[in-house]
């Protein structure tokens, strides 16, 4: 196994989780003459314009007018999630609780802080749950689908699998989609006069609680009663305000909810069974067998949904509305934006965040995982698992850790905070002991003082490679 932990040069300026922590030594070493400052143009802090980063992006085929280009731009513009979350977990949330905010918000924040208190053993289960929630498409079914996809020789089979996965994703999200639909309808009522509001509320009350069997009935109510009523309302009132935007959101979620109908998914499965390569992997399974299997799945549990997530989202919503103090609103906005970018469909690696109070010590960690990483050896077809782990412990410091696992062997690179330089040998021995206890062989180990944070784009260059993304403009 080759050492693939050599960090590549990231695309200049395009990483929200890895803005280099420049030190004075770096500035003194770079004595080259910079471009002169042009007051007519937006410039960087060092007087150089941003065109270098844009040129590098252009060299990689990134169009800033495309959806993928906007994603890359967002990576550059957003603050680091770690910087904001550590302030909240380490002290900010506690300070908010004591700052006289509303009772409900204060109770939610205190509840969240209680939920993330754990022991090392509980941390293991917490991490497993987070990783499970980061990838809904897991288990024997999807292992087989990935195998068929990798061996597929026709475009039709690949397109059929992707269509099946899209329908599965919408079906497994049905409960969440219906909740979004009802929340949107409730918000619409706030923009209507009383008579119209009461009529919409009456129509909304006809929706059934979500289940696979209730999906078709709910779609019928939405498409034949609620959406036509709203169309008539807009036609009569000429309301061009917020309610029109909400109708667009409603129709999108309705479309996804309908796409997740169990019968549509079974039809997609039946079409795939017509391909010999697919039938070979799923031979003997009828649509009825597949339906029975799906009806026994708890999708919230299968996705690793954890109680603290709903609590955390409620706090984010309150914070964005200013209910946790106007002075904290921007911090909550930054967390939400950074989280959404990291969970973008253009992010080709899994990402999870771990807020925790571990044996009384507050910490925040982010983990990126590529479960299908090339070995780095051009002559090898082997693939392994690559991880980038960042964690910040209160009163200890910030750590970066890159790992590559392949066939029971590990490559490890650890950057530790300057304050622990006297303990480097202990850290090295501790890592070796942990690996040995878990029956893993260390093939490469580098433990060194971290001068700067490892950029995510440097650890995973594929983030900026067009071959891993759909680059379109709408």
N, C-alpha and C positions, 0 to 999 in steps of 0.2 A: 504494500500500500504506500503510495507516494504521499509526501507531505503537501496537503493542499491548503494549509492555513496561511500561505503567503497572501497577505492582503493586497488586492489590486487597487489601482488608483481609481477612485470613484469619479463619476461625472461631476465637474466642478459646481459646487453650490446647490446640488439637488438632493439633499438628505436632511429631513427634519429631525431625525433621531441621532444625528452625528455631526453637529456643527463643531468643528475643531476648536478645542480649548487652546488658543494661542498663548504662548508664554513669551517672556521677554527674550529668552535665548533664541527663539526662532526668528524674532524680528531683527535681532542684531546680526544674525548670520546672513540674512537676505539683504545685500547692499546694492542690488541692481536697481537701475533707475526705472521708476514706474511711469505709466502714462500720465501726462499732465492732467490736472483737474479741469473739466469742462463744465462750468456752472450751468450751461444750458441743458445738460443731460443728467439723468439720475445716476449717481455714482455710488460705489461702495465706500466703506469706511476708510480704506487705504487709498482712495482716489482713483481706483481702477474701475472701468465700467464693467457691466455684467456680461458683455458680449462674448468674453472667453467661454463662460459656462454655456451660453446659448450656442456658440459655435461648436463646442464639444458635443452638445446634444444634437445639433444638426448633423455632425459627422456620424452620429449613431442612428440617423434616420428618424429623429423625433420631430414631429411637426407640432408646434405650440398651438396650432389652431384645431388640433384633434382632441378627442376625449382623453386619449393616453397622454398627449402633451399637457393637457390641463392637470392630469394626475401628477405628472412629473413636476409641474410648476407648483402644485400644492405641497409636494414634499419639500421644496425649497423654502416656501414662504411660511410654513407652520412652525410654531415653537416646539421644542422637544417635549414630548409627553412626560418624560421622566422628570424634567425640571419642574413642571407644574404639579404633578402628582406627589412628588416627594414633599413639596411644601404643604400640601393638604393633608397627607397621611402623617407626616412627622409632627406638624403643629397646627396647620391651617384649619383643619376641621374642628379640632379641639377649641381653637380660638373662636371659630364661628359659633360653636355651641354656647360659648360664654358671652357672646356679643349682643344678646338680647333679641335674637331673631324670633320669628313666629314659633309657637310651641310645637306645631306639627313638624316643621322642618328640623328643629333642634332634636326632637325625638328620633326622627329618621337618621340623622347624622350620628347620634349616640348609638342607635341600633346597629348601624353599619360598622362603627368602630368595635362594637362588641362581637359582631359576626366574624371579623377578620383577626381576632385574637386566637392564636393556635399554638400547639406544640409542634416539634419537628415531625412526629408521626402524623399528626393531623395535616401538616403542610404537604406531606406526600399525597394524601387523598385529595387535598385541595388542588394540587397541581395536576393530578390525573383527571379530575373533573374539568379543569380549565382546558386541558389539551383535547379532551373528548368533545367539548363544546366548540372548539375551534374548527372541527371537521365533522360535519354531519354525515358525510358520505363515507362511512366506515363500516367495517364488518365483512363477513364472508361474501355477501352479495356484491359489494363494491370492489372487493379484491378480485372477484371473478370478472366483473365489468372492466376493470383496469387491464386485466390480462387479455380479454377479448379485444379491447380497444387497441392495445399495443400490437396485437397480431393481425388486426383488421387490414385487409388488402383492398377494400373498396370504400369509396367516398360515401356510398349509400349506407353502409353499415355504421361508419363513424357518425354520420349525421343522425341516424336512427338512435344510437346510444346517447348522443347529446340531447336529442329531443326527449328521450325517456328520462334522463337526469333532470332536465328542466321541469318536467311534469312532476317528478318525484319531489323535487325541492319545493314546488308550490303546494303539493299535497301535504307534505310534512310541516309546512308553514301555515296550514289552513286556519288553525286556532288563532295564531298571531295576526293573520290577514283580516279575519273577521273582526277581531278586536280593533284593528286600525280602521276598518270600515265604520263600525259603530261609533268610535271616537270622532271620526270625521263628520258623521251625521250629527252628532251631539254638538260639535263646534258650529256647524252650519245653523243650527237652531238659534244660536246667539246673535245671528245677523238678520233674523227674520222678525216680522211683526207677529203678534200673538196668534192670530188665526192660522197663518201659514206654519208657524212653529208647532202648533198643536197637531196639525195634519201630518207634518213630517214625523213628529214623535209617534203618532199612531201607526204610521207605515213602518217605522223602525222597529216598533214593538212586535211586529209580525215575524221578524227574523228569529230563527230557531237557534238554540245553543249549538256550537259547532260539533259536528261529527261527520264521518265519511258519508253516512246515509242522509244527513241533513244538507249536505253541500248543494245538491241539485235544486232543492226547494228554496234555499236561500238565494242562489243565483237567479232563479226565476222571479222571486220577489224584487230583487235589486234591478234586474233588467226590464221587467214588465210593469213595475209599479213605482219604485223609488226614483230611479234615474229619469223616467219620463215625466214624473211630477216635478222634479227639479228643473228639467228642460222647459216645461211649461211655466214654472215660476220665473225663470230668467227672461223668457219671452215676454211675459206680462209686465214685469217690474223694470226691465232693462237694467238690472243690477249688474254692473261691470266691476264690482269690487272684489273683496276677498273671497266671497262665496263661489265665484267662478273658478278661482284657483283650487278651492276645496273640491269642486266637482271633478276637476281634472285628476286630482289625487284619488278620489272615490272611484272613478272609472278605471284607473290603472290597477288599483287593488282588487276591484271586481274582476277584471280580466285575469289577473293572476289566480284569484280564488277559483274562478271557473276552470282555468287551465289545470288546477290541482284536483279536479274531479277524479275519483277512483276509477270510473269507467274509462275515462280518457287514458289514464295511466295503463290500465289493463290492455287497451287497444294498442298502445305503443309497445307493450311487452309482447303481444301476440304478433305484431309485425316483425319484431326482432327475431322471434322464433323461426321465421321463414329463412333466416340466414343459417347455413350449416355451421359456421364457426360459432355462432351464438347458441344454437340448439345443442351443440356438442357440450358446452359448458353448463347448460340448464336443462339438459335432457330429462324428460320425465316429469317436469313441472308444468302443470296446466295453469291457465289464467285463474281458475277457481282456487288452486293451491296457493297461487301468489296472492290473491285477494285475502285468503284466510291468514296468511303469514302477516300481511300488512295490518290487518285488523287487530292483531295481538301485540302490536308495537306501541309502546308509550314513547311518543316522539320527543316530548320534553325531556324525559329521562335519557333517551338514546342520544340526545344532543348534549348531554352533560349539563343541563341547565341547573344553575345553583341559586339558592335563595338570596345570596348577597347581591346578585346581579340586578334583580328587580329593585332592591333597595337602593343600590347605587344609581340606577337610572332615574329613580324618583328624586334623588338628591340633585342629580345633574339638571333635571327639568326645573326644580325649584331654584337652583343656582342661576340658571340662564334667565329665569323670570325676575331675578333680583330678590327673591325671597330669603336668600341667605346673606343678604347685605349687598348693596349696590357696588361696594368696593371689591367684592369677590366675583362679580358677574363675568368679567373678562377672563378670569382664570377658569371658570366653568365652561365658557365658550371655547377656550383653547383646548381643554380636555376633550370636549365633544368633537371638535374639528379634527384633532389629531387621531382620535379613535376611529372616526369614519374613514380617514385616508388610509390608515393601517389595515382596515378591513375592506378596502376597495377591491373590486373584481380584478383590477390590474396588478394587485400585489401578488406575485407568483409564489410567495412563501407563507406558511402559517404564522400567525402572530397572536400571542396572548399576553395579558398583563396580570401581574400578581401583586395586589396590595395586601399586606399582612402585618400583624404585630406578633412577631415570633418570640415566644418566651419573654414578652414584655418589651422587645426591641422593635420599633417600627421599621419597616422596609418596603421598598417598591422595586419590582423586577419586571422586565420585558423580555420575552423569549421569541425568537424567530426560528422556524424550523423548515428546512427543505428535505422532505423524506425521500427525494429522488435525485440526489446530487451526484453528478459525475465525479469519478475518482480524481480527476485532474491529470491523469496520465493519458496522453493522446492515443497510446497503443492499447489501452485497457477499456473494456466495455463494462467494467464493474461500476456499480452505483451504491451509494451509502446514504447515511443521514448526516446532514450538516446543521449545526445549531449555533446561533449567536445569542448569548445570555448577558443581559446587563442588570445589575442589581446594586441598589444603594441602601446601606444600613446606617441608620442614625447613629452618630457619634463614632462610626467606624470608617465609612467612606464609600467611594464608588468603584465597582469592579466591572471589567469586561471579560467575557470568556467565550472563546470560539472552540467548538469541538467537531470532529468528524469521526463517525463510527462506520466500520466496515468489517464484517465477518469476525466479530469479537475483539477487534483492535481499535484503539483510540488514538487520534491526534488531538492534542490539547494546547491551547494558547491562553494564558491567564494574565491580565493586567490588573495589578493591585494598587491601592492608593499609596501615596508617598509616605504616609505616616506609618506604614507597616513594613518599611524597607528592612528593618532589623530582624523581621520574622520570615524572610523569604525562604530560608531552608525549611522552616517548620511548615510553611504553606505547601512547599514542594512534596515533603514527606506525607503530609496529610492527604494530598491528592492521590499519591501512589497507593496509600493505604485504602482509600475509598474505592479505587478501581480494582484493587486486589480482592477486597471483600465482595465485590460484585462480579468476580470472575472475568474481568476485562484486562486485556494486555495493553500497556501504553507503548506505542511505537514511537511517538514524538511528544515531548513535553517541554514547553517554554513557559517559565514563570518570570515575569519582569514587571518593573514599576511602570505604571501606565502614564505616559506623557500626554496622551490625548485619547478621546473616546474613539472606538473603532466604528467607522461609518457603516450603516446597514448596506448601503450601495456598494461598499468595498467588499463586504463579506459575501454579498449575493449580487454579483454583476448582472445576473439575468433580469433584475428589476428593470433595467434600461435596454434590454435587448428586444427588438421588435418581434423576433421569432417566438417570444413567450407572451405576446400581447396582440389584441386586435386593435389596430390603429385606425379609427374611423372618425369622421366628422359628421355631426348632425346639424 
